[in-house]
Amino acid sequence: MSASGGGRRILLWRHGQTTWNVERRFQGQTDIPLTDEGIAQAQRAARLLAALKPHAILASDLTRAANTAGELAHLTGLSVELDAGLRETYAGHWQGLTNREIEERFPEQFAAWRRGEPVRRGDGELEVEVADRAVPAIERALEKLPDGGTLVVVSHGGAIRCAIGRLIGLDESAWGVLGALSNCCWSVLGQGARGWRLLEHNAGTLPEPVLGDEV
């Protein structure tokens, strides 16, 4: 089914830039606000996404996601439903640290994470636990969505990857094949006869219809 087909769509939108993004610090669930550039990114993206005429907006309750969602709400007249289930992965002792600092203080844990092993970063959450809370939050919002409707989910890079992996049925060991999302870029899932399909990933322009044999 193409991005313009009759099934429901989920557009998973990462928040705009923060100072910790620029400094390459692990944010996790630390509530860091958007920078001026992050606000501008959200405003630019919202102008594009408003053209999709979404039916609902669901967002993490952390400020950087909620404020990003607010830019789209301002243009569409929709309200934003906040859900803590969409927060970023809790990274415990890693939060606020750069990769270099983490590697120095937690070398074994950091190395295991880089190898793609299931790791409680900073004694925080596993990725499957993030999916366990994020996907039900999305599914609750989908229950209210009409046929053919579009749900915009505003969240965080790690949480979005976990949600996509779970929704499209990837084994948890393969979630790492999904590349990271840039600030204020998004991915689109479309509902087809065989479940959810990944139609767009790390996009910054509007989805295009799929023409050809793969529709």
N, C-alpha and C positions, 0 to 999 in steps of 0.2 A: 504494500500500500504506500503510495507516495505521501509526501508531507502535506499535500493538499487534498488527500483522500477523505472518505467519509467517517473514518474512525476517530476516536479521541486522540489528542496529542498531549504530551507532557514536555514542556520546555523548561529545562533545568539551567538556571542562570546563576553564574558565580558573581559574587559581590565585587564592587569596585576596589580600587587600590587603597591600601593603608600604609602607614609609615613602616610597620613591621614587614609588610611585603617588600618594600623598597630595601629595608635593612636585611632581608632574608632571614627573619626570625620566625621560629615556630609560633604560630598564634594559638592554635588549638581553640579552647573556649574562652581565652582572654578576650575581653570586650574592647577591641581596638576600633576607633572610629575611622571613617573614610578621610582621606586627604582631599584637598581641593581638586586634585586631578581625578581622584576616585569619584567625587561627586559629578565632575564633568563627564567622566566615562559613563556613569549611570544615566545621566541625562541624554547623552548621545544614543546609547543603546535603547533607552525607553522610547525614544522617538521612532526607532525602527520597530520595536516589538509591539507598540500600540497599533501598528498597521495590521497585525495579525488578529486584532479584535478578541483578545483573550476573554474567557468567561470568569476566571477566578485567579487570584494571586495568593500564594501560600509562601511564607518566608520563615526562616530561622529568626528567633527572637534576639540574636546578637545584633548590636547596633549597625555593624557594617552591612549586614544582609537586609535588615529591616529598612534602613534608609535607602538602600539601592531599590528595594521594592517600592518604596514610597514615591520614587520618581515616576514609575510606571502607573501607580495608582493615581497620581496627580493628572496624568494625561488621559486615562481611561475612565475615571470616575468610579473605579472599583475600590473596595476596601481591601486591606491586607490582613489576612489571617496569620497570626504568629503562632509557631509551634516549636517548642524547645527540642522536639525530636529531630529537627533539621540542623541542630548545631554541629559545628565541626567536631572532629575526633578529639576527645579529651586526651591531651598528651602529657599530663602530669608534670614531672620535673623538667621535661624538655621545653615547656612553654616559656617563651621569652628568650630562648637561646638560639644562636646561629648554628649551622651545621658543624662548623669547626669546633665550637664550644661543646656541642653534644658529643662529637667524636672524641674529644679530649676527656670528658667526664664520664661518658658511658660507652667505652669503646666496643665491648662485646655486643651490647644491645644495638648499637648503631650499625655494626657490621652485619648482624643478623637481619636487620631491617633492610639494609642495602641489598642483601641477597634475596630479598623477597619473602623471607620467612614471617609467619605470624608473630608479631611482637607487640607487647604492651609498651608502647613508647612512653618512657618516663613513668612506667607503672600505671599507665592510663588505659584507654580502651583498645580492644581488638577491632579490626575492620568489620568483622561479622557482627559485632555488637552495635556498631554504628548503623549498619544496614537493618538490624533488628528494630531500631527505633525510627529510622528515617523512612523506610518503606511503608510501614503502617500509617505514618502521618500523611504520606502522599496518597495512599489508598483511601483514607477517610475523606480526603478532599475530592478524589475521583468519584466517589459515590454520589456526590452532589452535582457532578458535571453532566450536561446533556450529551446525547450522541453527537459526534462531530465537534465537540467542544475542546477548547485548549486551556490547559492548566499551566500557569507559570509558577515554577518553584524556585525561589531565590535562596541559595544556600552557599556552601563552601566547597572548595575544590575536592578535598578528601571525602566529604560526606556525599557529594554528587557522584563521585566515582563508585563508591560503595553502593549507592542506590541504583545506579545504572547497571552495575554488575549483577545485582540481585534481580532486578526487574527483567533483564533480558536473558536470565538463566545461565550466566557464566558461572563456572566453578570458581569458588573464592580464590583459588590459587592463580586464576587467570585475570583477576581484576586489574592487575598491574599493566596489562596490555593496553588499557585505556589511557591515553596520554593526558597530561595535566591540562586543566583549563586556564587560559589567560584571564586576567581580571576583566570582568564584565562581558566575557564570552559565554556561550551557552551550547547545550546539546539538546537534540530533539528526539523524543521517542514517539513512534506511531503505533497505534493499536491495529494489529492485523489478525488474520484468521488463526495464526499460530502463536499469538501472544504479542508482546512488545518487541519492537524492532528499533535499532539505533539508526536514525535517518540522517542526523547531522551531529558532528562532534567538534567542539572548540570553534564554533562558528561566530562570526561577527557581522554577518549579513543575513538577510532573510532567507529562509529555506526555499529552494527551488523545486518545482515538481520533478519527479523522476520519470523520464520518458524512455521506453525501451523494454527489453525482455525481462528486466528484474522487478517490474512493478508488482 
